[in-house]
Amino acid sequence: MTTTAQPATAAGTAEVVGGTARGEVRRRRRRAKNPGSHLLVYVLCVIWIFPIYWMLNTSFKAPADILSTTPAFLPSPPSIQNYIDAFTKAGFISSLLNSLGVTLATVVVSIALGFLASAALTKFRFFGRRAILITIICVQMIPGTALLIPLFLSFKSLGLLNNYAGIVLAYVATVLPFSIWVLRSFFLALPDEIEEAAKVDGASTWRILRSIYLPLVLPGLISTSVFAFINAWNDYITAYVMLEDQSKYTLPVWLVSFSTNEGTDYGGLIAASVIFSLPVVIFFVLVQRNLVSGMSAGAVKG
């Protein structure tokens, strides 16, 4: 019996390998027959990356070249004076530290609240749960600028204006509906048998959240952290309205200082914008693998 099974197994393996090879050949032929699709992708990539290239190119130009009507695709000679002006400009270090502190606080608080809220709305049954979910969707649909004046008046009455706690609270309120809705998809994808088995072993609710659910929804937490980071780091209008003291300004508000009554320092402004963009790029590079897996995993069910 063993002697007759081996040839069959070998034949089956050869058939599978042959089928895989034929499938790969067919895919390559389909790709070769669609050069127009490849060309379209390349054109779109060039269109997308050109503003980034132009910003980097301009940041190394002299002021006279920046304002020139003749475009120069390469700076000649390249200069780092714009970056020196940006680094040495008053308020850069303090604004950078303010942005980092506010952004990190927003990410931590929004992740913690989003995790607990999404777990409660998914794994617990209570009165008004559906109404809360509908309210979250409705809040997400409202433009942030429409809530700016009511938010300003509320913070003024609570004494939260010109306060880091107030600006963090405003950012958390902005990103929390999105975080809850995304993380809810991850909790829905988890079978209830996991929680039931943990309860049989004597695990408490907090132990289940910390030791079971937290590792399983970690990709979703990373996905929502990227959204919270970008939202808090790039925001200008909320910080400008809520903060009055210049020493508490964040980087987006500080960038406006390059425009004065005497004119605009375009070189310093663009160099500072490049510096301002680096933390977002670095953060995205660090979490990109978990970000992609988190987005695909959250789309399985929900």
KEKE-3310 file (N, C-alpha, C; in steps of 0.2 Angstrom, whole numbers, plus 5000, padded with zeros to 4 digits):
npx = (5004:5010:5019:5011:5005:5015:5019:5007:5006:5017:5014:5002:5008:5017:5007:5001:5012:5014:5002:5003:5014:5009:4998:5005:5012:5001:4997:5008:5007:4995:4998:5008:5000:4993:5000:4996:4989:5000:5007:4998:4997:5011:5011:5001:5008:5019:5012:5007:5019:5026:5022:5028:5042:5044:5043:5053:5064:5062:5065:5079:5083:5089:5083:5080:5079:5068:5057:5058:5052:5055:5055:5065:5071:5081:5090:5103:5117:5113:5107:5108:5103:5090:5085:5093:5088:5075:5077:5083:5074:5064:5054:5054:5059:5051:5038:5039:5041:5029:5019:5023:5020:5006:5001:5006:4999:4986:4985:4987:4977:4965:4967:4966:4953:4945:4947:4941:4928:4924:4925:4915:4904:4903:4904:4896:4879:4867:4855:4851:4862:4862:4858:4868:4878:4873:4873:4887:4890:4883:4889:4902:4899:4897:4905:4921:4924:4911:4908:4917:4914:4904:4912:4922:4915:4911:4923:4928:4919:4922:4935:4945:4952:4967:4975:4983:4977:4964:4965:4970:4959:4949:4955:4954:4940:4937:4943:4939:4926:4929:4939:4932:4923:4931:4938:4928:4925:4935:4933:4921:4925:4930:4928:4915:4917:4930:4930:4921:4928:4939:4932:4928:4940:4941:4945:4944:4934:4942:4954:4952:4951:4963:4973:4968:4959:4966:4979:4974:4967:4977:4983:4972:4972:4984:4981:4971:4979:4987:4978:4974:4986:4990:4979:4980:4993:4993:4983:4977:4967:4960:4969:4974:4963:4960:4971:4980:4992:5007:5019:5013:5010:5007:5016:5010:5003:5014:5020:5014:5021:5030:5025:5024:5020:5030:5032:5033:5043:5047:5057:5061:5049:5045:5055:5053:5041:5045:5052:5042:5034:5041:5040:5027:5030:5040:5033:5023:5031:5036:5025:5019:5017:5009:4999:4993:4989:4981:4970:4965:4962:4952:4942:4936:4925:4910)
npy = (4994:5006:5008:5010:5022:5032:5035:5041:5052:5059:5062:5070:5081:5085:5089:5100:5109:5111:5117:5129:5135:5137:5145:5157:5160:5164:5175:5183:5185:5192:5204:5208:5211:5223:5236:5249:5251:5250:5261:5271:5270:5274:5287:5293:5291:5300:5312:5313:5313:5324:5337:5335:5333:5346:5354:5350:5353:5367:5371:5371:5381:5398:5414:5423:5414:5406:5415:5417:5418:5409:5392:5381:5365:5359:5365:5377:5384:5371:5376:5377:5387:5391:5381:5383:5396:5392:5383:5392:5402:5411:5403:5390:5378:5378:5377:5365:5356:5358:5353:5340:5335:5338:5330:5317:5315:5316:5304:5294:5295:5295:5282:5274:5277:5274:5260:5255:5260:5254:5241:5240:5243:5233:5220:5220:5220:5232:5245:5257:5255:5254:5267:5275:5271:5275:5289:5291:5289:5300:5311:5310:5314:5327:5342:5348:5361:5367:5364:5372:5385:5383:5374:5382:5392:5383:5379:5391:5394:5384:5386:5381:5387:5392:5382:5367:5355:5358:5359:5346:5339:5343:5338:5324:5323:5325:5314:5303:5297:5291:5282:5273:5267:5261:5252:5244:5236:5227:5220:5214:5205:5195:5180:5175:5164:5165:5174:5167:5155:5161:5166:5154:5149:5157:5171:5188:5203:5214:5207:5200:5210:5215:5205:5197:5203:5215:5212:5206:5215:5224:5228:5236:5246:5252:5257:5267:5275:5281:5289:5298:5304:5310:5319:5327:5332:5340:5349:5366:5376:5374:5374:5387:5395:5391:5393:5406:5412:5415:5407:5395:5390:5378:5369:5370:5383:5391:5391:5401:5413:5416:5424:5441:5459:5464:5455:5439:5425:5415:5404:5400:5397:5386:5377:5375:5369:5357:5351:5350:5340:5329:5321:5315:5307:5298:5292:5285:5276:5268:5261:5256:5242:5236:5244:5242:5228:5230:5238:5229:5218:5223:5225:5213:5209:5218)
npz = (5000:5004:4994:4982:4986:4986:4972:4968:4976:4973:4959:4961:4968:4958:4949:4956:4957:4943:4940:4947:4941:4928:4931:4935:4923:4916:4923:4921:4907:4906:4913:4904:4893:4896:4895:4895:4907:4916:4912:4915:4929:4932:4928:4936:4949:4947:4946:4959:4967:4962:4968:4981:4978:4972:4983:4991:4982:4981:4994:4995:4987:4983:4989:4978:4967:4971:4969:4956:4939:4930:4930:4939:4939:4947:4961:4960:4965:4977:4993:5011:5018:5020:5029:5040:5043:5047:5058:5067:5069:5080:5093:5087:5093:5105:5100:5092:5103:5109:5100:5099:5112:5113:5103:5105:5118:5113:5105:5114:5123:5115:5109:5121:5126:5115:5113:5125:5124:5112:5115:5125:5117:5109:5115:5126:5131:5133:5137:5125:5117:5103:5100:5104:5095:5083:5085:5086:5072:5067:5073:5067:5054:5055:5050:5056:5058:5059:5072:5079:5085:5095:5102:5106:5114:5124:5130:5135:5145:5154:5157:5149:5139:5130:5135:5137:5140:5136:5122:5119:5123:5114:5102:5104:5105:5092:5085:5091:5088:5075:5079:5088:5079:5070:5078:5082:5072:5073:5085:5082:5074:5082:5089:5101:5108:5113:5124:5132:5135:5142:5154:5159:5164:5174:5172:5175:5169:5166:5165:5154:5144:5145:5143:5132:5123:5120:5114:5102:5095:5092:5079:5075:5084:5081:5068:5071:5078:5069:5062:5072:5076:5064:5063:5074:5073:5061:5063:5062:5063:5075:5085:5083:5087:5100:5107:5115:5120:5113:5116:5118:5106:5093:5080:5067:5069:5072:5060:5053:5057:5047:5038:5037:5040:5032:5022:5015:5020:5010:5007:5020:5025:5017:5020:5033:5033:5027:5037:5046:5041:5042:5055:5053:5042:5047:5057:5050:5043:5052:5057:5046:5041:5051:5050:5037:5038:5049:5043:5033:5041:5049:5040:5038:5045:5050)
capx = (5000:5014:5022:5007:5003:5020:5018:5001:5007:5022:5010:4998:5013:5019:5001:5000:5017:5013:4996:5005:5018:5004:4995:5010:5013:4995:4997:5013:5004:4990:5001:5011:4995:4990:5005:4992:4988:5006:5009:4993:5000:5017:5009:4998:5013:5023:5008:5006:5025:5029:5022:5033:5048:5045:5044:5060:5068:5062:5068:5086:5085:5090:5076:5079:5077:5061:5053:5059:5046:5057:5056:5072:5070:5086:5093:5110:5119:5109:5109:5104:5102:5083:5084:5096:5083:5069:5079:5085:5069:5061:5048:5053:5059:5045:5032:5040:5039:5021:5016:5024:5017:4999:5000:5006:4994:4980:4985:4987:4970:4960:4967:4963:4945:4942:4948:4937:4922:4922:4924:4909:4898:4903:4904:4891:4873:4864:4850:4854:4869:4861:4857:4875:4882:4870:4875:4894:4890:4881:4894:4907:4897:4897:4912:4924:4923:4904:4908:4922:4912:4901:4917:4926:4911:4910:4929:4928:4915:4925:4941:4950:4955:4974:4977:4985:4972:4958:4967:4970:4952:4946:4957:4951:4933:4937:4946:4936:4921:4932:4942:4927:4920:4936:4940:4922:4925:4940:4929:4915:4928:4933:4922:4913:4920:4936:4928:4918:4933:4943:4928:4928:4946:4941:4948:4940:4933:4948:4960:4951:4952:4971:4977:4965:4957:4971:4984:4970:4965:4982:4983:4967:4974:4989:4978:4968:4984:4990:4973:4974:4993:4990:4974:4982:4999:4992:4978:4979:4962:4958:4975:4974:4957:4960:4978:4981:4999:5012:5023:5010:5008:5010:5020:5006:5002:5020:5022:5011:5025:5035:5022:5023:5018:5035:5032:5033:5049:5045:5062:5061:5042:5045:5060:5050:5036:5048:5054:5035:5031:5045:5038:5022:5033:5043:5028:5020:5036:5037:5019:5015:5015:5003:4993:4990:4986:4975:4965:4962:4959:4946:4937:4933:4918:4908)
capy = (5000:5012:5008:5013:5029:5036:5038:5045:5058:5063:5064:5075:5086:5088:5093:5106:5113:5113:5122:5135:5138:5139:5151:5162:5162:5167:5181:5187:5187:5197:5210:5211:5213:5229:5241:5255:5251:5252:5268:5276:5270:5278:5294:5295:5292:5306:5318:5313:5314:5330:5343:5334:5335:5353:5357:5348:5357:5374:5372:5372:5387:5405:5418:5425:5408:5404:5420:5418:5416:5403:5386:5377:5359:5358:5371:5378:5378:5370:5380:5375:5393:5391:5377:5387:5401:5389:5381:5397:5407:5411:5399:5384:5373:5377:5375:5358:5352:5358:5349:5333:5334:5338:5325:5311:5314:5314:5298:5289:5296:5292:5275:5271:5278:5271:5253:5253:5261:5249:5234:5240:5243:5227:5214:5221:5222:5237:5249:5263:5254:5256:5274:5277:5269:5280:5296:5291:5290:5307:5316:5309:5317:5334:5345:5350:5369:5369:5364:5376:5391:5380:5371:5388:5394:5378:5379:5397:5393:5379:5388:5377:5391:5393:5377:5361:5350:5359:5357:5338:5336:5345:5333:5318:5323:5324:5308:5297:5293:5287:5277:5268:5264:5256:5246:5240:5230:5221:5217:5210:5199:5190:5175:5175:5158:5166:5177:5162:5151:5164:5166:5147:5148:5162:5177:5194:5207:5218:5203:5198:5215:5217:5199:5193:5208:5220:5209:5204:5221:5229:5231:5241:5252:5256:5261:5273:5280:5285:5294:5302:5307:5315:5324:5332:5335:5344:5354:5373:5381:5373:5377:5395:5398:5389:5395:5413:5413:5412:5402:5388:5388:5372:5370:5373:5390:5394:5392:5408:5418:5417:5429:5447:5465:5466:5450:5432:5422:5408:5399:5398:5394:5379:5373:5373:5364:5350:5349:5349:5334:5323:5317:5311:5302:5293:5288:5281:5271:5264:5257:5254:5235:5235:5248:5238:5222:5232:5240:5223:5214:5227:5225:5206:5209:5224)
capz = (5000:5004:4987:4977:4987:4984:4965:4967:4980:4968:4954:4964:4969:4951:4946:4959:4955:4936:4939:4950:4936:4923:4933:4935:4916:4913:4926:4917:4900:4907:4914:4898:4888:4898:4896:4897:4914:4920:4911:4919:4936:4933:4927:4943:4954:4945:4948:4966:4970:4960:4973:4986:4975:4971:4990:4993:4978:4983:5001:4994:4983:4986:4989:4971:4963:4973:4966:4948:4935:4926:4934:4939:4942:4951:4963:4958:4969:4983:4999:5017:5022:5022:5035:5046:5046:5050:5065:5072:5070:5087:5094:5083:5098:5109:5096:5091:5109:5111:5095:5101:5118:5112:5098:5109:5122:5109:5102:5120:5126:5110:5109:5127:5126:5109:5115:5130:5121:5106:5118:5128:5112:5105:5119:5131:5129:5137:5134:5122:5114:5096:5099:5104:5088:5078:5087:5084:5065:5065:5075:5062:5048:5055:5049:5062:5058:5061:5079:5082:5089:5101:5106:5109:5120:5130:5133:5138:5151:5158:5158:5146:5133:5131:5140:5133:5142:5132:5115:5118:5123:5107:5097:5106:5103:5085:5082:5095:5084:5070:5082:5090:5073:5067:5082:5083:5067:5075:5090:5079:5071:5087:5091:5108:5112:5117:5130:5136:5138:5148:5160:5162:5167:5180:5171:5176:5163:5165:5163:5147:5140:5145:5140:5126:5117:5118:5108:5096:5091:5092:5073:5074:5088:5077:5062:5073:5081:5064:5061:5078:5075:5058:5064:5079:5071:5056:5064:5063:5065:5082:5089:5083:5090:5107:5111:5114:5121:5108:5119:5118:5099:5090:5074:5062:5070:5072:5053:5050:5058:5042:5035:5041:5036:5027:5017:5017:5019:5007:5008:5027:5026:5014:5024:5040:5031:5026:5044:5049:5038:5044:5060:5051:5038:5051:5061:5046:5041:5058:5058:5040:5041:5055:5047:5031:5041:5053:5039:5030:5046:5052:5035:5038:5048:5053)
cpx = (5004:5017:5018:5005:5008:5020:5012:5002:5012:5018:5006:5002:5015:5013:5000:5005:5016:5007:4998:5009:5014:5000:4999:5012:5007:4995:5002:5010:4999:4993:5005:5006:4992:4996:5002:4991:4994:5008:5004:4995:5006:5015:5006:5003:5017:5019:5008:5013:5028:5028:5027:5040:5049:5046:5051:5065:5068:5065:5076:5088:5086:5084:5075:5077:5070:5056:5054:5053:5048:5058:5062:5070:5075:5089:5101:5112:5114:5112:5105:5102:5094:5081:5087:5091:5077:5071:5080:5080:5066:5055:5048:5054:5053:5039:5033:5038:5032:5018:5017:5020:5009:4997:5000:5001:4987:4980:4984:4979:4965:4961:4964:4955:4942:4942:4942:4929:4919:4921:4917:4903:4898:4901:4899:4885:4869:4859:4853:4860:4868:4861:4864:4879:4879:4872:4883:4894:4888:4886:4900:4905:4897:4904:4914:4923:4916:4904:4913:4919:4908:4907:4921:4922:4911:4917:4930:4925:4918:4932:4947:4953:4963:4977:4978:4980:4966:4959:4967:4963:4948:4948:4954:4944:4932:4939:4942:4931:4924:4935:4938:4924:4924:4937:4934:4922:4930:4936:4924:4918:4930:4927:4921:4915:4926:4935:4925:4923:4937:4939:4928:4934:4947:4944:4942:4939:4939:4954:4959:4952:4960:4975:4975:4964:4962:4976:4980:4968:4971:4983:4978:4969:4980:4986:4974:4973:4987:4985:4974:4981:4992:4985:4977:4989:4998:4987:4981:4973:4960:4963:4975:4968:4957:4966:4979:4988:5003:5017:5020:5008:5011:5013:5016:5004:5008:5022:5019:5016:5030:5031:5021:5021:5024:5035:5032:5040:5048:5050:5061:5054:5042:5050:5057:5044:5039:5049:5047:5033:5035:5043:5032:5025:5036:5038:5025:5024:5036:5031:5016:5013:5009:4997:4989:4986:4980:4969:4961:4959:4952:4940:4934:4926:4916:4903)
cpy = (5006:5013:5011:5020:5034:5039:5043:5052:5062:5065:5070:5082:5089:5092:5099:5111:5115:5118:5128:5139:5140:5145:5157:5165:5166:5174:5186:5190:5192:5204:5213:5213:5220:5234:5248:5256:5253:5259:5273:5276:5275:5286:5297:5296:5298:5312:5318:5315:5321:5336:5342:5335:5342:5356:5356:5353:5364:5375:5373:5377:5393:5409:5420:5420:5406:5409:5421:5415:5410:5397:5383:5371:5356:5364:5371:5385:5377:5373:5377:5381:5393:5387:5380:5392:5398:5387:5387:5403:5406:5407:5392:5378:5372:5375:5367:5354:5352:5354:5342:5331:5333:5332:5318:5310:5313:5307:5293:5289:5293:5285:5271:5271:5274:5263:5251:5254:5256:5242:5234:5240:5237:5220:5214:5223:5226:5241:5255:5262:5256:5263:5277:5276:5274:5287:5296:5293:5297:5312:5316:5313:5324:5337:5348:5358:5371:5368:5368:5382:5388:5377:5377:5391:5390:5378:5385:5397:5389:5381:5384:5381:5392:5388:5370:5355:5351:5357:5349:5336:5338:5340:5326:5317:5322:5317:5302:5293:5289:5281:5271:5264:5259:5250:5242:5234:5225:5217:5212:5204:5194:5186:5176:5169:5160:5169:5171:5157:5154:5165:5159:5146:5153:5169:5183:5198:5211:5213:5201:5203:5216:5211:5196:5198:5213:5217:5208:5210:5226:5232:5237:5247:5256:5260:5267:5278:5284:5291:5300:5307:5312:5321:5329:5336:5341:5350:5361:5377:5380:5375:5384:5398:5396:5391:5402:5415:5410:5407:5395:5386:5381:5374:5373:5381:5394:5396:5399:5414:5420:5423:5435:5453:5466:5461:5443:5429:5415:5403:5396:5394:5386:5374:5370:5368:5357:5347:5347:5342:5328:5318:5312:5305:5296:5289:5283:5275:5266:5259:5255:5247:5234:5239:5245:5232:5224:5234:5234:5219:5217:5226:5218:5206:5215:5228)
cpz = (5000:4997:4982:4979:4985:4977:4964:4971:4975:4962:4956:4965:4963:4948:4949:4957:4947:4936:4942:4944:4930:4925:4933:4928:4914:4916:4922:4910:4901:4908:4908:4893:4890:4900:4898:4904:4918:4918:4915:4927:4937:4932:4934:4948:4953:4947:4955:4969:4968:4965:4979:4984:4974:4978:4992:4989:4980:4989:5000:4989:4987:4985:4982:4967:4964:4969:4959:4945:4930:4931:4933:4943:4947:4954:4962:4961:4975:4989:5005:5021:5025:5029:5041:5048:5049:5057:5070:5073:5077:5088:5091:5088:5102:5106:5094:5097:5111:5106:5097:5107:5117:5108:5102:5114:5119:5107:5108:5122:5121:5109:5115:5127:5121:5110:5120:5128:5116:5109:5121:5123:5108:5109:5125:5128:5135:5134:5131:5118:5106:5095:5100:5098:5083:5079:5085:5076:5063:5067:5070:5056:5049:5054:5055:5063:5060:5069:5083:5087:5095:5105:5110:5115:5126:5134:5137:5145:5156:5160:5155:5140:5135:5136:5135:5134:5137:5125:5114:5119:5117:5102:5098:5104:5096:5082:5085:5091:5079:5073:5085:5084:5070:5071:5083:5078:5069:5081:5088:5076:5075:5089:5099:5112:5116:5124:5135:5139:5143:5154:5163:5166:5173:5179:5172:5169:5161:5163:5156:5142:5139:5141:5134:5121:5115:5113:5102:5092:5091:5085:5072:5078:5084:5071:5065:5076:5075:5062:5066:5077:5070:5060:5069:5077:5066:5057:5065:5066:5072:5086:5089:5087:5098:5111:5109:5115:5116:5110:5119:5111:5097:5083:5068:5063:5070:5064:5050:5052:5053:5037:5039:5037:5031:5021:5019:5015:5016:5008:5015:5028:5023:5018:5030:5038:5030:5033:5047:5047:5040:5049:5057:5046:5042:5055:5057:5044:5046:5059:5052:5039:5045:5053:5042:5034:5045:5049:5036:5035:5049:5047:5034:5040:5051:5049)
residu = (MET:THR:THR:THR:ALA:GLN:PRO:ALA:THR:ALA:ALA:GLY:THR:ALA:GLU:VAL:VAL:GLY:GLY:THR:ALA:ARG:GLY:GLU:VAL:ARG:ARG:ARG:ARG:ARG:ARG:ALA:LYS:ASN:PRO:GLY:SER:HIS:LEU:LEU:VAL:TYR:VAL:LEU:CYS:VAL:ILE:TRP:ILE:PHE:PRO:ILE:TYR:TRP:MET:LEU:ASN:THR:SER:PHE:LYS:ALA:PRO:ALA:ASP:ILE:LEU:SER:THR:THR:PRO:ALA:PHE:LEU:PRO:SER:PRO:PRO:SER:ILE:GLN:ASN:TYR:ILE:ASP:ALA:PHE:THR:LYS:ALA:GLY:PHE:ILE:SER:SER:LEU:LEU:ASN:SER:LEU:GLY:VAL:THR:LEU:ALA:THR:VAL:VAL:VAL:SER:ILE:ALA:LEU:GLY:PHE:LEU:ALA:SER:ALA:ALA:LEU:THR:LYS:PHE:ARG:PHE:PHE:GLY:ARG:ARG:ALA:ILE:LEU:ILE:THR:ILE:ILE:CYS:VAL:GLN:MET:ILE:PRO:GLY:THR:ALA:LEU:LEU:ILE:PRO:LEU:PHE:LEU:SER:PHE:LYS:SER:LEU:GLY:LEU:LEU:ASN:ASN:TYR:ALA:GLY:ILE:VAL:LEU:ALA:TYR:VAL:ALA:THR:VAL:LEU:PRO:PHE:SER:ILE:TRP:VAL:LEU:ARG:SER:PHE:PHE:LEU:ALA:LEU:PRO:ASP:GLU:ILE:GLU:GLU:ALA:ALA:LYS:VAL:ASP:GLY:ALA:SER:THR:TRP:ARG:ILE:LEU:ARG:SER:ILE:TYR:LEU:PRO:LEU:VAL:LEU:PRO:GLY:LEU:ILE:SER:THR:SER:VAL:PHE:ALA:PHE:ILE:ASN:ALA:TRP:ASN:ASP:TYR:ILE:THR:ALA:TYR:VAL:MET:LEU:GLU:ASP:GLN:SER:LYS:TYR:THR:LEU:PRO:VAL:TRP:LEU:VAL:SER:PHE:SER:THR:ASN:GLU:GLY:THR:ASP:TYR:GLY:GLY:LEU:ILE:ALA:ALA:SER:VAL:ILE:PHE:SER:LEU:PRO:VAL:VAL:ILE:PHE:PHE:VAL:LEU:VAL:GLN:ARG:ASN:LEU:VAL:SER:GLY:MET:SER:ALA:GLY:ALA:VAL:LYS:GLY)
# end
